[in-house]
Structures are given as structure tokens and as C-alpha cells.
């Protein structure tokens, strides 16, 4: 039986052990850490003690890009979809078609009247106006991990042209290019393709980015993205790739394991303001980044997106277009869904180390 004195000694010893364990964990960088997105203000939880090596994330080859169908490819040249192509947006490598099931339509007259009016007047509704394209690589047998620099260049050049088209459309407030690779990432068709969306709304996450960027600018009199590049270049712990015009790193407050951002080193608010030489350099760094992701993680399912300034806005000294690449290696649980605070099981520092190994 412990006396009061011995009980205090035992409790003190227990606390000392806990403090020692915490100190050792801190030294090893193994303690869960809240990190704030410097742009949006959103929080994520990085849990280094749950960090996994690349082979723990690798996708088995037999499970990649399963479509569950043996029907003829709907996107190959000569298919019915190819017959709907927009002829002025075709090259030897790429062609563009209107999406068969668009999220946004170019002609407001095609919107259902039911989407325009809530009879009760309680909810706010409006027609889903803009545009929705599919940008298709003609070669069925390649995928995003085997894209040549030429394919990457043509993909971005065609996307730039579609952005320019939507900029002329007065109903368009925001344009976004996305790429889904693999069934877990939302790709329902194996054939390599991207999508471009033009909408009469600005996505909520982009609004957060813009507000956060503006707040940072007002405090520091500089662009947060430009400062981020300079800081990461000095730190040298999250760099993935770099060339004359672009910089790629794992993001400090990553929402996904192995999340990589690609940013132009020069300040530019709009993707479609970039010239051909710049897009060639973008293609080159994307080729390098995807080669590293594919080699390290066995060509995982993923998404990437272009984050851009709103279509109708002029050049902003506080916002910087960029690409976010998000491998789909884990799933959100109840806490993430309900709280909107993400728990990332791989530290961005370890992710960069593995990608560069």
C-alpha cells in the first residue's frame, strides 16, 4: 500500500517519464502538429508518428484504373465522342469535346426553369451557366505518368485556349482545369483526359485563397506565394523539383499524403496570361514531378487542379496562380468530414524525402 508520500513520488516519476517521452518525440519530430495553411487559414493535423513509407501507399498494379468494362473506348479517335469534337480546338495530340453531361452550360436557355426559381422563395437558386469541356489526349495507351513533355505542353496550350474562350464569355466568372487519374480519384473512363469548367460562381476554396492572400498582402506588402517559394528554397526540406521558371514542393500544411504544389517563380495571377515558352517549362517540371510520384508510389490515383484568379478580375498583386497535385492514398474519416480539419498521416518533409530518393 502506497503512503501519501510514496504516491506523490510515484506520480512525480510518472510525470517525469511522460515529459521525457514527449521531449524525445519532439526531438524526433514525432508529435502530432497542427499546421495552418498560410493562405486560407485552414488547419490540418500532421501526425508524423503515423507516417508511412512509400510502399505502404503504393497501389497494386492490378487495381489501377479498373473500369470494369470491355466496351470500345468512348474517347478514342473515330468514336462517337470524337465526332462531336470542336474542330478549332484540335491538334495532332489533343482534341476537345463538350461534356455530354455538363455541370455548367454555355447557353442559359438550356437550363431547366426549375433550376432558376424556388417557388417558396426560401432558398437561393440560379441557373448553372458557363461551360464544361473534356480535353482528350488522342493516344489511348499512355497515361499521366507516361506523358511526354510534348503531351504536357499541348495539354496546357489547349487549356489556355479554352480559358481564353471563357474569358470572352460574359457569363463566366471562373475557369478551372482538373485532371482525374484512376477510379478512386473520380476517373470513370480510362482514356487520358482532363476537364475544363467555366462557371458563373467562384469556388468557395478559391474565395478562401483570395481572402487569405489579400490579408497576407495587407500585412506584409508582398505576395504570399512569392514569399512561400523564397522560404521553401531556403529551407530545402520540401523541394521536389525546380527549373528556371517553376518551383515544386510538398505543401507545408498538406491535406493529402504527398500533396505537391507547382508554382511559377514569376508573379502572375492568370494561367492563360502565360506564353508558350512558359508553358513548355511548366510541362517539363510536371514531367519530372509525375515521374517521381509514379516511381515512388507505383502510379497512384490522383487529381490535379489549376487554381487561378477569377476570370473577370485583372492582374492582382496578391494572388498567384498555381497547380495543386493531390494523390488519393487515404480517405477522410468522420472527424475530417465533420470538422473540416484534415489529419494527414504523412509529413510533407518525409514525402519530399521519399520523392527525391
C-alpha positions in Angstrom: 0.0 0.0 0.0 1.4 3.4 -1.0 1.7 6.2 1.6 0.8 9.7 0.6 4.4 10.5 0.2 5.2 7.4 -1.9 2.1 8.2 -4.0 3.4 11.7 -4.7 6.8 10.2 -5.6 5.2 7.7 -8.0 3.1 10.4 -9.6 6.2 12.7 -9.9 8.1 9.8 -11.5 5.2 9.1 -13.9 5.1 12.8 -15.0 8.8 12.8 -15.5 8.6 9.8 -17.7 5.8 11.4 -19.8 7.9 14.6 -20.1 10.9 12.5 -21.2 8.8 10.7 -23.8 7.4 14.0 -25.1 10.9 15.6 -25.3 12.2 12.6 -27.2 9.2 12.6 -29.5 9.7 16.3 -30.1 13.4 15.7 -30.9 12.4 13.1 -33.4 9.6 15.2 -34.9 7.1 12.5 -34.0 4.5 14.6 -32.1 1.2 15.4 -33.9 1.2 19.0 -35.0 -1.4 21.5 -36.1 -0.3 23.4 -39.2 -2.2 26.4 -40.6 -2.5 27.0 -44.3 -0.7 30.3 -44.6 -3.1 31.3 -47.4 -6.6 30.1 -46.4 -6.2 30.0 -42.6 -7.5 26.4 -42.6 -5.9 23.9 -40.1 -4.6 20.4 -40.8 -3.1 17.9 -38.4 0.2 16.3 -39.3 0.8 13.0 -37.5 4.4 12.1 -38.0 4.2 9.0 -35.7 1.7 7.6 -38.2 3.9 8.4 -41.2 4.3 5.5 -43.6 7.0 4.6 -46.1 6.1 4.8 -49.9 5.5 1.1 -50.2 2.7 1.5 -47.6 0.9 3.8 -50.0 1.6 2.0 -53.3 -1.3 1.0 -55.3 -1.2 -2.7 -56.6 -0.9 -2.8 -60.3 -3.9 -5.0 -60.7 -6.1 -2.3 -59.1 -5.1 0.6 -61.2 -7.6 2.3 -63.5 -10.1 -0.5 -63.4 -13.1 0.5 -65.5 -15.0 -2.8 -65.2 -15.9 -2.8 -68.9 -14.5 -4.2 -72.1 -16.6 -2.0 -74.4 -14.8 0.0 -77.1 -13.2 3.2 -75.7 -15.6 6.1 -75.9 -12.7 8.7 -76.3 -10.5 7.1 -78.9 -10.2 8.8 -82.3 -13.1 7.7 -84.5 -15.5 7.1 -81.6 -18.9 8.9 -81.5 -17.4 11.3 -78.9 -14.7 12.2 -81.4 -17.4 13.2 -83.9 -18.6 15.8 -81.5 -15.1 17.5 -81.2 -14.8 21.2 -81.5 -12.8 21.4 -84.8 -11.0 24.6 -84.0 -9.6 23.0 -80.8 -7.8 20.0 -82.2 -4.1 19.2 -82.7 -2.2 16.1 -83.6 -2.1 15.2 -79.9 -5.2 16.7 -78.3 -8.9 17.3 -79.1 -11.7 18.9 -77.2 -15.4 18.0 -76.9 -18.3 19.4 -74.9 -19.0 17.3 -71.9 -22.0 15.0 -72.5 -23.3 15.7 -69.0 -22.2 19.2 -68.3 -22.1 20.7 -64.8 -22.4 24.2 -66.4 -24.0 25.0 -69.7 -23.0 27.8 -72.1 -26.5 28.7 -73.2 -28.7 29.8 -70.3 -31.8 28.8 -72.3 -30.8 25.2 -71.8 -31.1 25.5 -68.1 -34.2 24.0 -66.6 -36.7 26.6 -65.3 -36.8 24.6 -62.1 -33.1 25.5 -61.5 -33.9 29.2 -61.7 -36.8 29.5 -59.3 -37.5 28.2 -55.8 -41.3 28.6 -55.6 -41.2 29.2 -51.8 -38.6 31.9 -52.1 -36.8 30.3 -49.1 -33.7 29.1 -51.0 -31.3 31.0 -53.3 -31.0 29.4 -56.7 -29.8 30.4 -60.1 -29.0 28.7 -63.5 -25.7 26.8 -63.7 -24.2 28.8 -66.6 -20.7 28.6 -68.1 -19.2 25.6 -69.9 -17.8 22.2 -69.4 -15.3 20.6 -71.8 -13.3 17.4 -72.0 -9.7 17.8 -73.2 -8.7 14.4 -74.5 -5.2 13.0 -75.3 -5.5 11.1 -78.6 -3.1 8.3 -77.5 -5.1 5.7 -75.6 -2.1 3.7 -74.5 -0.4 6.5 -72.4 -1.4 7.8 -69.0 -0.5 10.8 -67.0 2.7 9.1 -65.6 4.0 8.4 -69.1 3.1 11.8 -70.7 6.0 13.2 -72.7 6.9 16.8 -72.3 5.2 17.3 -75.7 1.9 15.9 -74.4 2.1 18.1 -71.3 2.8 21.2 -73.4 -0.1 20.5 -75.7 -2.4 19.9 -72.8 -1.6 23.2 -71.2 -1.7 25.1 -74.5 -5.1 23.8 -75.3 -6.3 24.5 -71.8 -5.0 28.1 -72.2 -7.0 28.5 -75.4 -10.2 27.3 -73.7 -9.6 29.7 -70.8 -9.3 32.5 -73.3 -12.6 31.4 -74.9 -14.3 31.5 -71.5 -12.8 34.9 -70.7 -14.7 36.3 -73.6 -17.9 34.8 -72.3 -19.5 37.4 -70.1 -21.4 34.8 -68.1 -18.2 33.2 -66.9 -16.8 34.2 -63.5 -14.2 31.4 -63.0 -12.4 28.8 -65.1 -10.7 25.7 -63.7 -8.9 22.8 -65.3 -8.9 19.5 -63.4 -7.4 16.1 -64.1 -8.7 12.9 -62.5 -6.5 9.8 -62.8 -7.8 6.4 -61.5 -11.2 5.3 -60.3 -10.6 6.4 -56.7 -9.9 9.9 -58.0 -13.1 10.1 -59.9 -12.0 9.0 -63.4 -14.8 6.9 -64.9 -13.0 6.5 -68.2 -9.5 5.1 -68.5 -8.6 7.1 -71.6 -6.4 10.0 -70.6 -8.3 13.3 -70.4 -8.7 16.5 -68.4 -11.8 18.7 -67.9 -12.2 22.4 -68.1 -15.0 24.1 -66.1 -16.3 27.6 -66.7 -18.8 28.7 -64.1 -20.9 31.7 -63.0 -19.7 31.2 -59.5 -16.3 31.4 -57.8 -15.5 28.1 -55.9 -15.6 28.5 -52.1 -12.0 27.3 -51.7 -10.7 29.8 -54.2 -12.5 32.6 -52.3 -10.7 31.5 -49.2 -7.4 31.5 -51.0 -8.0 35.0 -52.4 -9.1 36.4 -49.0 -6.1 34.8 -47.3 -3.7 36.1 -49.9 -5.2 39.6 -49.7 -4.9 39.5 -45.9 -1.3 38.4 -46.1 -0.5 41.2 -48.7 -2.1 43.9 -46.5 0.1 42.8 -43.6 3.4 42.1 -45.4 3.1 44.1 -48.6 4.1 41.1 -50.7 2.6 38.1 -52.4 2.3 35.1 -50.1 3.0 32.7 -53.0 6.2 34.5 -54.0 7.3 34.5 -50.3 6.4 30.8 -50.0 8.8 30.0 -52.9 11.7 32.0 -51.4 11.1 30.5 -47.9 11.0 26.9 -49.3 14.1 27.5 -51.3 16.0 28.5 -48.2 14.6 25.6 -46.1 15.4 22.9 -48.7 13.3 20.2 -46.9 10.2 20.1 -49.0 11.5 20.8 -52.5 10.5 18.3 -55.2 11.7 19.9 -58.4 12.7 23.2 -59.9 13.6 24.8 -63.2 14.2 28.3 -64.5 10.5 29.4 -64.3 8.8 26.9 -61.9 9.1 25.6 -58.4 7.5 22.4 -57.0 7.3 21.4 -53.3 5.3 19.3 -50.9 2.9 21.8 -49.2 3.7 22.6 -45.6 0.0 22.2 -44.5 -0.8 19.3 -46.8 -4.3 17.9 -46.9 -3.2 14.7 -48.6 -0.2 12.5 -48.3 2.4 13.5 -50.9 0.4 16.7 -51.9 2.6 18.7 -54.2 2.2 22.3 -55.4 3.7 23.7 -58.6 4.1 27.5 -58.8 5.5 29.9 -61.3 8.5 31.8 -59.9 7.4 35.0 -61.6 4.2 36.6 -60.2 1.2 36.1 -62.4 -2.5 35.9 -61.4 -3.9 34.2 -64.6 -2.8 31.0 -66.1 -4.0 32.0 -69.5 -1.7 35.0 -69.5 1.4 32.7 -69.8 3.2 32.4 -73.1 4.2 29.3 -74.9 7.8 29.2 -73.6 6.5 29.4 -70.0 4.1 26.6 -70.6 6.9 24.4 -72.1 8.8 24.9 -68.8 5.6 24.0 -66.9 5.4 20.9 -69.0 9.0 20.0 -68.2 8.6 20.3 -64.4 5.2 18.4 -64.5 7.0 15.6 -66.3 9.7 15.5 -63.6 7.2 15.7 -60.7 4.9 12.9 -62.1 7.9 10.7 -62.8 8.8 11.0 -59.1 5.3 10.4 -57.9 4.8 7.4 -60.2 8.1 5.8 -59.3 7.7 6.3 -55.6 4.1 5.3 -55.2 3.5 3.0 -58.2 1.4 5.4 -60.3 -1.3 6.2 -57.7 -4.7 7.6 -58.4 -4.7 11.4 -58.1 -6.2 14.7 -59.0 -4.5 17.9 -60.0 -6.1 21.3 -60.5 -5.2 24.7 -61.7 -6.0 27.4 -59.2 -6.5 30.7 -61.0 -7.7 34.2 -60.3 -11.4 34.9 -61.2 -11.9 35.4 -64.9 -13.2 38.9 -64.8 -10.5 40.2 -62.5 -7.4 42.0 -63.7 -3.9 41.3 -62.5 -3.7 41.0 -58.7 -0.5 41.8 -56.8 -1.6 39.5 -54.0 -2.8 36.3 -55.9 -0.6 33.9 -57.8 -2.0 31.1 -60.0 -0.6 27.6 -59.2 -1.2 23.8 -59.6 -2.1 21.5 -56.7 -1.5 17.8 -57.1 -3.3 15.6 -54.6 -2.6 11.8 -54.7 -5.6 9.8 -53.4 -3.8 7.5 -50.9 -6.0 7.9 -47.9 -9.7 8.6 -47.2 -11.3 11.2 -44.9 -12.9 9.8 -41.8 -15.7 11.2 -39.7 -13.6 13.8 -37.9 -12.3 15.3 -41.1 -15.7 15.3 -42.8 -17.5 16.9 -39.8 -14.8 19.3 -38.5 -13.2 20.1 -41.9 -9.9 19.7 -40.1 -7.8 17.2 -42.1 -5.5 14.7 -40.5 -2.5 13.9 -42.8 -0.8 10.7 -42.0 2.4 11.6 -43.9 4.6 14.6 -43.1 5.3 16.8 -46.1 9.0 16.6 -45.1 9.1 12.8 -45.3 7.1 12.9 -48.5 9.6 15.2 -50.2 12.5 13.0 -49.0 10.9 9.8 -50.4 10.0 11.5 -53.7 13.7 12.6 -54.1 15.2 9.3 -53.1 
